[in-house]
Amino acid sequence: MKTDAKTKNPLQLILVIVLTILLVSCREKTTSGVVLPSGAESGRSPLSNDPLWDDPDALTALIISDLHYTECREIDPLLVPGIAQAPGITDAIVDEVIARHPDVFIMTGDNTNSGYDRDVAGLLPKLQKIKDSGVPLIITTGNHDFDLMDAPTFEAAYFGLIDPVDRDPASLSYTAIVKDVVFLAMDDNATNQGVSGAFSPETMEWLAGVLSKYRSRPIVFLSHHNVLYGYGQEGSASHLIQNPELPQLLRDGGVKLALTGHMHYQYVSQQAGLWEILSAMPFSGGHLIGNLAVGKTTAGDDTAVKDPAGEDNAGSYRILYYAEPIDFATYGGEVKDELDRLDRESAEYMDEVFSQLLEQKRIHGTKKKKVLELIGRYFDYFYAGTLAEHAKEIKEDPSYERMIKALWDYNYGPWMQLTVETTRYSARELEISW
């Protein structure tokens, strides 16, 4: 696990630790003090009370990514607690979608853990239940969907659940239109299926065409791999769509928002007026689901929305987004109890990991206790999607430098420093004008 972290770009280290930190869903205080999301910041955003959600002409959507559905009992749930209860948790998600009845339900890839035919066969009836309830689905491909599945098999399995308007002849990309909002559901695995994200020249040409076709409408871009996260930095090839002209093409086409996933945690990025929301993995982290509303402004509205980038943007559409914990207690009481137990086991495991790392760096006693407490607060904020709001607090803590130095050679330090210093926007809510 130890690497020469000082010789690597910090961004490259993110994927090294994804399976050892990012997927862990720790929720309660353990014996030595590591505290992860306890619910203190898990309430709904004030944006949830905005009248736009009740506007019958506005579009509403629920969004998840990286479901990684599986019915394989042999998968170790220690690092991804919810994967041990994938069928039950997915049933709870389905019940919540049906009960809340948004205008559309969106999944941005890695729908199953490997594309295994039995897992796909288990997931499809659950998604069909959503469609049968009258909620349309928009589903994109993900790299894990192609571990054991090819493009024709994916199409045969999933395209019966969706209603494409335009189809890309060169990939599984398509458009879907709901209440005047155009969704570009992109297949970013077309050139290197299941390995990295990229569009072929033919798909880029098709994308430019549909952007021109729908230029007068609000357009939301959907993909599994990322559009902006880590853009221009080394080590981004594994998660960033490898078409450097893509962000500007989207801006030129009037796109304000991209919804992606792949990294398994909640994050918001912005460059030159284009926003990206990375949706977290429901089985781990904060167990979040995203809420989106897109609606027209009306006469008398104050349309000059001060967006988080600091610019006044008068527009004819408003976009509201907030993420919240999935309501497992309401739609799956037994599932919630078991998930809490698995979460506690993960917390105990990660608490022991950090305790040992600090001991190896000869940090003991009170100093160790304070560093562990800071690690706990860091992850509390990180999984709640509120690290941007608390970055100053973390950096000014007397134990911050000791924490980063102690964990530097184990990859955690560079990654934690990177996220604290570069996370600019709340990952829990976003309001912009179109």
Buried (B, 14 or more C-beta within 10 A) or exposed (E): EEBEBEEBBBBBBBBBBBEBBBBBBBBBBBEBBBBBBBEEBBEBBEBBEBEBBEBEEBBBBBBBBBBBBBBEEEBEBBBBBBBBBBBBBBBBBBBBBBEBEBBBBBBBBBBBBBBBEEBBEBBBEBBBBBBEBEBBBBBBBBBBBBBBBEBEBBBEBBBEBBBBEBBBEBBBBBBBBBBBBBBBBBBBBBBEBBEBBBBBEEBBEBBBEBBEBBEEEBBBBBBBBBBBBBBEBEBBBBBBBBBEEBBEBBBEBBBBBBBBBBBBBBBBBBBEEBBBBBBBBBBBBBBBBBBBBBBBBEEEEEBEBEBBBEEEBEBEBBBBBBBBBBBBBEBBEEBBEBBBEBBBBBBBBBBBBBBEBBEEBEBEEEBBBBBBBBBBBBBBBBBBBBBBBBBEBBEEBEBBEBBBBBBBBBBBBBBBBBBBEBBEBBBBBBBBBB
